[in-house]
Amino acid sequence: MINQQTQQKLKRLWMSRALLAGSIILSLSFLTSRLHAVQDYRLPDPKWVHQISEAVEDWENPTTSKEAQEKALEQVFKLAQQHKLSLKGTLTSSLSTLLIEDLKQELNQVESQEKHLVDVRKQHRKELQRQKQSYKSNVEKALEQVQKLIVARRQEAHVLQTQKQEIKRGLRKKLTYDFYPGIEQGLRLDLIEALEHTKAGEQVFLEKLVQRFQQSLAQEALDTKTVTDILEEASEWAETWSKEAELSKAQSQLSKLRLAMAIKPPTEQNDKRFKEEETLRKKILKLKKMQPAWLRELASALEIDLAQPRALEQQLKQKLEDALDQVKQLEKELKQETVQEQALIASQAQIATLKAKVKKVQKLEEIPNPEQVLVRLLVDKRTPQYVITLRRSIGYELAHKYGQKLKSKEEIKLSLVYTQKSYQEIVLLACSVVIFLTLVILLVRQQKQTSIYLTNQFICFLPEEYIAELGALRERLIQEKRAHWLIRLILLKCIAETLWAFYIQITIENTWLPNKANARRIDK
Amino acid sequence: MPKKNDEAKKNDELVRISSLDEDILTVLLGRKLYGLEILDDLNPGRPIPISFGSLYPALNRLEKKGLISWVWGDEQEGSGGARRKYYKVTGLGASVLSEVQQYRALLAQRAATQGQIAWGGS
């Protein structure tokens, strides 16, 4: 059995080990943090900084010659390349102000353009609104008129219907009362002489005319058009027949008279004949003028009826044409407006891009990278060297800010404060290194002091029988003359396995296994 | 009377053992061995050798089930005075093992006879 002294000793050993390990971890973390801080305060190489600042001064000095300036610039580039300084930074930082100004100017221009466009757009919209309203009112008026026209058309249709019926009635009346007697009377009165020779033709014409009217009456589908057609036809018939008959008769009489006149010298008979000729001519004129009165009346009535809707139609047509013109004009206006809107959108996009550019440049200006700051400070030439050394500790922005504005006293103060701080950091780093080293030495010494073998040191964590078994295994391995490192490796593996089995596997299994109190009776 | 009945019930309960438990019981039958010796007896010819990590839980299991018991050995100098535990099979352990072995023998016999019938042997 392992005695209590060794057990206590082992416990103390493990405790001190744990303490040492903890303190080592703490000191190591402190050391790394201090190391980082010291690195922050690390001074840049003064030689090259000095060189680069001198070169920049030469480059910016107006009194120096062009060749010297070029040389200085070359040196700046060379040094920047050597120390991995981005000279793009200089360009951006020095150009950024100019760029911002340019961009701002451009932005102002575009903004004024946009304002102008917005004003024009507003005006156009107003104009369009007004035109739309007028167009609307016109269309409404036209619609009203169309409606009126429709009503009028309906009324006209009704009137025409009644007129048609009246005409039909009148026609019947005329046929019954006026036509036959009228024709008979007219023909008898005016064409007695003419019809003497052409009685057969008259009879034929009359028969035909009467037949035609009778047919149309019999059909009873006599509308205005057919009535007018028939009437026109009838008048033509009447005209042609009467006129042709009269004319042929008169012409034959004239030719006879002329023949007589030509053969014989003018006598009393000739005078008579001349007079007859005159009377015949008058008759022809009369016949030409002659037309049935009721036909003329009917045609005039129909013309009047048709004239009214035609006038309305023409009016409407005119209005519709006006409306179409207005629509075309509106379309033109709309096209113009879309063009303007596109221009507006384009200008807005331009503004957005310009704003983004300005922001980008401003950001560049606000948060420069270390290289930018450094080179910027160098370019500014008034910047003292130590401000560059402070850039890491007081932040880039501050360094950038103070690099240009600080006066000499403040600069000195700041430099003193930060050099003091950097010294403090270095001292702390040194202390932490010393502590870390002492702790490590202590740990090593403690390891050397302990004579108990590794397996036995685990007596605090593992049961006694496990340690005994591990000890037996170690002895066996030694007897087998295995390599020292292999023995250690095998033992470490076994320790890990037993730790796992004892603390985890057995603890879990014990939850469902019976206690020792429930041992089987058979043993007793 | 009720106490007696409970105990009888407990004795009648089936004790389940794994193949590793059976192997350990077989090794310990009629002998007293400590852990490393058990491993020495078990591992030769075993397809997957057993380590301390699986031996100790198995021994704990058998002990909790009452199938094995142990006694302390002498202090060992090499291990700083730590003692070994010598394990032995209990009566229950022996009976459980014999039951299992009988079953295995029966199983083997049954397989042999069925095999003979299948292959047309006499």
Boltz contact constraints between the chains, C-beta under 6 A:
constraints:
  - contact:
      token1: [A, 1]
      token2: [B, 83]
      max_distance: 6.0
  - contact:
      token1: [A, 2]
      token2: [B, 80]
      max_distance: 6.0
  - contact:
      token1: [A, 2]
      token2: [B, 81]
      max_distance: 6.0
  - contact:
      token1: [A, 2]
      token2: [B, 82]
      max_distance: 6.0
  - contact:
      token1: [A, 456]
      token2: [B, 80]
      max_distance: 6.0
  - contact:
      token1: [A, 464]
      token2: [B, 82]
      max_distance: 6.0
  - contact:
      token1: [A, 464]
      token2: [B, 83]
      max_distance: 6.0
  - contact:
      token1: [A, 465]
      token2: [B, 84]
      max_distance: 6.0
  - contact:
      token1: [A, 465]
      token2: [B, 85]
      max_distance: 6.0
  - contact:
      token1: [A, 467]
      token2: [B, 79]
      max_distance: 6.0
  - contact:
      token1: [A, 467]
      token2: [B, 82]
      max_distance: 6.0
  - contact:
      token1: [A, 468]
      token2: [B, 76]
      max_distance: 6.0
  - contact:
      token1: [A, 468]
      token2: [B, 79]
      max_distance: 6.0
  - contact:
      token1: [A, 468]
      token2: [B, 82]
      max_distance: 6.0
  - contact:
      token1: [A, 468]
      token2: [B, 83]
      max_distance: 6.0
  - contact:
      token1: [A, 468]
      token2: [B, 84]
      max_distance: 6.0
  - contact:
      token1: [A, 469]
      token2: [B, 35]
      max_distance: 6.0
  - contact:
      token1: [A, 469]
      token2: [B, 36]
      max_distance: 6.0
  - contact:
      token1: [A, 471]
      token2: [B, 76]
      max_distance: 6.0
  - contact:
      token1: [A, 471]
      token2: [B, 78]
      max_distance: 6.0
  - contact:
      token1: [A, 471]
      token2: [B, 79]
      max_distance: 6.0
  - contact:
      token1: [A, 472]
      token2: [B, 36]
      max_distance: 6.0
  - contact:
      token1: [A, 475]
      token2: [B, 78]
      max_distance: 6.0
  - contact:
      token1: [A, 494]
      token2: [B, 52]
      max_distance: 6.0
  - contact:
      token1: [A, 497]
      token2: [B, 51]
      max_distance: 6.0
  - contact:
      token1: [A, 497]
      token2: [B, 52]
      max_distance: 6.0
  - contact:
      token1: [A, 497]
      token2: [B, 53]
      max_distance: 6.0
  - contact:
      token1: [A, 498]
      token2: [B, 52]
      max_distance: 6.0
  - contact:
      token1: [A, 501]
      token2: [B, 53]
      max_distance: 6.0
  - contact:
      token1: [A, 501]
      token2: [B, 56]
      max_distance: 6.0
  - contact:
      token1: [A, 501]
      token2: [B, 57]
      max_distance: 6.0
  - contact:
      token1: [A, 505]
      token2: [B, 57]
      max_distance: 6.0
  - contact:
      token1: [A, 506]
      token2: [B, 57]
      max_distance: 6.0
  - contact:
      token1: [A, 506]
      token2: [B, 60]
      max_distance: 6.0
  - contact:
      token1: [A, 513]
      token2: [B, 64]
      max_distance: 6.0
  - contact:
      token1: [A, 514]
      token2: [B, 64]
      max_distance: 6.0
  - contact:
      token1: [A, 519]
      token2: [B, 66]
      max_distance: 6.0
  - contact:
      token1: [A, 520]
      token2: [B, 66]
      max_distance: 6.0
  - contact:
      token1: [A, 520]
      token2: [B, 92]
      max_distance: 6.0
  - contact:
      token1: [A, 521]
      token2: [B, 7]
      max_distance: 6.0
  - contact:
      token1: [A, 522]
      token2: [B, 91]
      max_distance: 6.0
  - contact:
      token1: [A, 522]
      token2: [B, 92]
      max_distance: 6.0
  - contact:
      token1: [A, 523]
      token2: [B, 90]
      max_distance: 6.0
  - contact:
      token1: [A, 523]
      token2: [B, 91]
      max_distance: 6.0
